[in-house]
Amino acid sequence: MCGETRVVPAALTVVSCVKCGRKMAATDVQPTLPPPRARLAGVTLLSQLVAACVFGLALWCFLRHAGPRGPIVGIMVASAVGVFAGGAAHRGSLFALACCAVIDVAIGVTAIYPLPAARPYAAMLFAKVPHANLVMPLGGVVALVAALACLLVVPDVRRFARWFDRTARRRN
């Protein structure tokens, strides 16, 4: 080695000498592994499944029933936001995780105890579901568990977001 040096971006792990062209390893760059996200993945998957089930029911209701479709479209939009927010939360967005929790609470409360304005739409969504009197409260409990789990994985989201920011800064 000829001893020549140069400044390189932190993301490079292998560089070559500017004078002789030999390959040199960058020793100051230590790649770090992402923090474990198994709990976060499970929670966001559960939240996405709850929202996807509500979206499917709302879509079925939209296609099968005539009448006012505005609230049904609103349910579809909110549940689609829940599915996409779960994906963003899995990638480290705390705001998206909060959206998941809020949507899961809304689904859970509406399924367990629908407010008078929401009762006709909840009944319409579960009209053709077998054992709707059992399935609806059970789905509400699952949604509330998903909302509680979203609150429990906030430290995991913050840890992953910090790791991602450090890694992204190192690449630039």
C-alpha positions as CSV (number, residue, x, y, z in Angstrom):
1,M,0.0,0.0,0.0
2,C,1.3,3.4,-0.9
3,G,-0.2,5.3,2.1
4,E,-2.5,7.7,0.2
5,T,-5.7,8.5,1.9
6,R,-9.0,10.2,0.9
7,V,-12.3,11.2,2.5
8,V,-15.2,8.8,1.6
9,P,-18.9,8.8,2.4
10,A,-19.7,6.8,5.5
11,A,-21.9,4.4,3.6
12,L,-19.0,3.0,1.6
13,T,-17.4,-0.1,3.1
14,V,-14.8,-0.8,0.4
15,V,-12.8,1.9,-1.2
16,S,-9.7,2.0,-3.5
17,C,-6.5,3.8,-3.1
18,V,-6.3,7.0,-5.1
19,K,-2.7,6.4,-6.1
20,C,-2.3,2.7,-6.9
21,G,-6.0,1.6,-7.1
22,R,-5.7,-1.2,-4.5
23,K,-8.8,-2.1,-2.6
24,M,-8.9,-1.0,1.0
25,A,-11.6,-1.6,3.6
26,A,-13.1,1.4,5.3
27,T,-12.5,0.6,9.0
28,D,-14.4,3.4,10.6
29,V,-17.8,2.3,9.2
30,Q,-19.5,-0.3,11.3
31,P,-22.8,-1.5,9.9
32,T,-25.4,-1.9,12.5
33,L,-28.3,-4.3,12.5
34,P,-31.8,-3.0,12.9
35,P,-33.5,-3.4,16.3
36,P,-35.8,-6.4,16.6
37,R,-39.3,-5.6,15.3
38,A,-41.2,-8.9,15.9
39,R,-43.6,-7.4,18.3
40,L,-44.1,-4.3,16.1
41,A,-44.7,-6.5,13.1
42,G,-47.3,-8.6,15.0
43,V,-49.1,-5.6,16.3
44,T,-49.2,-3.8,12.9
45,L,-50.4,-7.0,11.2
46,L,-53.2,-7.4,13.7
47,S,-54.3,-3.8,13.3
48,Q,-54.1,-4.2,9.5
49,L,-56.2,-7.4,9.6
50,V,-58.9,-5.7,11.7
51,A,-59.0,-2.7,9.3
52,A,-59.0,-5.1,6.3
53,C,-61.9,-7.1,7.7
54,V,-63.9,-3.9,8.2
55,F,-63.0,-2.8,4.7
56,G,-64.2,-6.1,3.2
57,L,-67.5,-5.9,5.1
58,A,-68.0,-2.3,4.0
59,L,-67.1,-3.2,0.4
60,W,-69.6,-6.1,0.4
61,C,-72.2,-3.8,1.9
62,F,-71.5,-1.2,-0.7
63,L,-71.9,-3.6,-3.5
64,R,-75.0,-5.4,-2.2
65,H,-77.2,-2.7,-0.6
66,A,-78.9,0.3,-2.2
67,G,-79.5,3.4,-0.3
68,P,-77.2,6.0,1.3
69,R,-73.6,5.1,0.5
70,G,-71.8,8.1,2.0
71,P,-71.3,6.5,5.5
72,I,-70.3,3.2,3.9
73,V,-67.7,5.0,1.7
74,G,-66.5,6.8,4.9
75,I,-66.1,3.4,6.6
76,M,-64.1,2.1,3.6
77,V,-61.8,5.1,3.6
78,A,-61.2,5.0,7.3
79,S,-60.4,1.3,7.2
80,A,-58.1,1.7,4.1
81,V,-56.3,4.4,6.0
82,G,-55.9,1.9,8.9
83,V,-54.3,-0.7,6.5
84,F,-51.9,1.8,5.0
85,A,-51.1,3.4,8.5
86,G,-50.2,-0.1,9.7
87,G,-47.6,-0.4,6.9
88,A,-46.2,3.0,7.7
89,A,-46.1,2.2,11.4
90,H,-44.1,-1.0,10.6
91,R,-41.5,1.2,9.0
92,G,-41.1,3.4,12.1
93,S,-43.8,6.1,11.9
94,L,-45.2,7.0,15.3
95,F,-47.9,9.2,13.8
96,A,-49.1,6.2,11.7
97,L,-49.1,4.0,14.8
98,A,-51.3,6.6,16.6
99,C,-53.7,6.5,13.6
100,C,-53.8,2.7,13.8
101,A,-54.7,2.9,17.5
102,V,-57.4,5.6,16.9
103,I,-59.0,3.6,14.1
104,D,-58.9,0.4,16.1
105,V,-60.6,2.1,19.1
106,A,-63.3,3.4,16.8
107,I,-63.8,0.0,15.3
108,G,-63.9,-1.7,18.7
109,V,-66.3,0.7,20.3
110,T,-68.6,0.7,17.3
111,A,-68.6,-3.1,17.2
112,I,-69.2,-3.6,21.0
113,Y,-71.6,-0.7,21.6
114,P,-72.6,1.1,18.4
115,L,-73.8,4.6,19.0
116,P,-77.4,5.3,17.9
117,A,-76.2,7.0,14.7
118,A,-74.0,4.1,13.8
119,R,-76.4,1.2,14.7
120,P,-78.0,1.0,11.3
121,Y,-74.6,0.8,9.5
122,A,-73.2,-1.7,12.0
123,A,-76.3,-3.8,11.5
124,M,-76.0,-3.5,7.7
125,L,-72.3,-4.5,7.8
126,F,-73.0,-7.6,9.8
127,A,-76.4,-8.5,8.3
128,K,-75.3,-11.6,6.4
129,V,-72.5,-12.7,8.9
130,P,-73.4,-15.9,10.6
131,H,-73.8,-15.5,14.4
132,A,-73.4,-11.7,14.1
133,N,-74.4,-11.2,17.8
134,L,-71.3,-13.1,18.8
135,V,-68.9,-12.1,16.0
136,M,-69.5,-8.4,16.3
137,P,-68.5,-8.0,20.0
138,L,-65.7,-10.5,19.5
139,G,-64.4,-8.4,16.6
140,G,-64.7,-5.3,18.8
141,V,-62.6,-6.9,21.5
142,V,-59.9,-7.9,19.0
143,A,-59.9,-4.3,17.7
144,L,-59.5,-2.9,21.2
145,V,-56.7,-5.4,22.0
146,A,-55.0,-4.2,18.8
147,A,-55.4,-0.6,19.9
148,L,-53.9,-1.4,23.3
149,A,-51.0,-3.3,21.6
150,C,-50.3,-0.3,19.5
151,L,-49.7,1.7,22.6
152,L,-47.4,-1.0,24.0
153,V,-45.1,-1.0,21.0
154,V,-44.4,2.8,21.0
155,P,-40.9,2.2,22.3
156,D,-40.2,-0.3,19.5
157,V,-41.3,2.2,16.9
158,R,-39.2,5.0,18.4
159,R,-36.1,2.7,18.6
160,F,-36.5,1.6,15.0
161,A,-37.0,5.2,13.9
162,R,-33.8,6.3,15.7
163,W,-31.9,3.4,14.1
164,F,-33.3,4.3,10.6
165,D,-32.4,8.0,11.0
166,R,-28.8,7.1,12.1
167,T,-28.4,4.7,9.1
168,A,-29.9,7.2,6.6
169,R,-27.5,9.9,7.9
170,R,-24.6,7.6,7.6
171,R,-25.4,6.9,3.9
172,N,-25.5,10.6,3.0
